[in-house]
Structures are given as structure tokens and as C-alpha cells.
Amino acid sequence: MKTANIPSLRVEPELRHAVEGALHNDETLSSFMEQALREKIKRRQLQDEFIACGLASRSKAKRTGEYYDAEDVLAGLGNMLSSAKDK
């Protein structure tokens, strides 16, 4: 597959120096930027999935009339967390 370029990015000198200072020994600025882009894309995809799941849940609750009290849900999650810590 043929690769493509991403347009150059203009930043303040302070940001460039901060990035260069954060690079690992075997890391280039280009590889850092590519990884940052990949992570941001993944984060956006996860956010979109989370929102879609919430909207689907809301639609199901409206359709079925089945709702759960937030305090009950949080208590149940707290119990699950306590059980997991005990193991």
C-alpha cells in the first residue's frame, strides 16, 4: 500500500521543544506524531461507541419503560468492585 503525507503542522517553538524533550531515545518526531494521531483516533472511536451505546440504552428504556435508579446502579457497581478487590 502506498503511504500518504499529512500536512505540516505549525506550532509555537515552546511546544516543539517540549515534544522534542519528551521523545524517547529511539523515537523520532514523526513517529511520535503518528502514534499521537493513532491514539487520538482510537479515543474518538471509543467515545463514539460509548455515546452510541448510551443512546441505544436510552431508546430501549423509553421503548420498554424499564428504568434503573442511579443509586441502585452505583451500589451494585460498588458491590462488584468490593468483590473483585476481595479476590
N, C-alpha and C positions, 0 to 999 in steps of 0.2 A: 504494500500500500504506500502510496506517495504521501509524504508529510506536507504540512502546511505551516505557514508562519502566522503568528499572532502579531497584531500591530504593536509597535514600540510604545512604551509607557513612559510618560513624562512624570517625574516625581521631584519633590524637593530634595536637595542634596542631603539633608539630615536623614531622610527616610532611606535613601540609597546607602548611606554609611551604616545605618542601623541594620539593614539587611545584610550587608557585607560582613558586619561584625557577628551576625548570627549564623553565618554559614559554617557547616562542619568542614573538617579538613579536606575531604574528598568530594565536596559539594560545589557546584557552580551556581552562579546567579540564575542561569537558565533552568537548571534542574530544580532549584528552589521554587522558581516562579511556576514551573509546570506542576510540581507537587501541590503548591498552594491552590492553583486553579482546579486540579482534580478534587482536592478536599472540599473546596467551596461548592463545586458542582454536586458532589455526593451529599453534602449538608443540605443543599437546596432540594435535592430529590427526596431526602428523608423528611424534610419539612413538608413538602407537597404531599407525601404519602400519609403523614400524620394528620394533616388537615383533611385530606380525603376520607380517612378513617373516621375522624370526628364528625364530619358532615354526614357520612353514611350512618353512623350511630345515632345522630340526631334525627335523621329521616326515619330510621327504624323505630325510635322511641315515639315519634309523632304518629307513625302508622299503627303501632301496636298499643300505644298508650301505656307502655311499661317504662317507668322511670325509676331511678335509684337515688336515694338521699345521699348527698355528698359525704355527710358524716359517717354513714354506714360503709360507704366505699372506702373511705380513708381508714376507718377502724379495721376493716378486712385486710387492707394492704399492710397496715401496721402489724396485724397478727401474722401475716405471711412473712414479713421481714423478721419479726422476732423468732419465728420457727426456723427460718433459714440461718439466723445467727446462732441458734442453739445447736445446730447440726455440726 
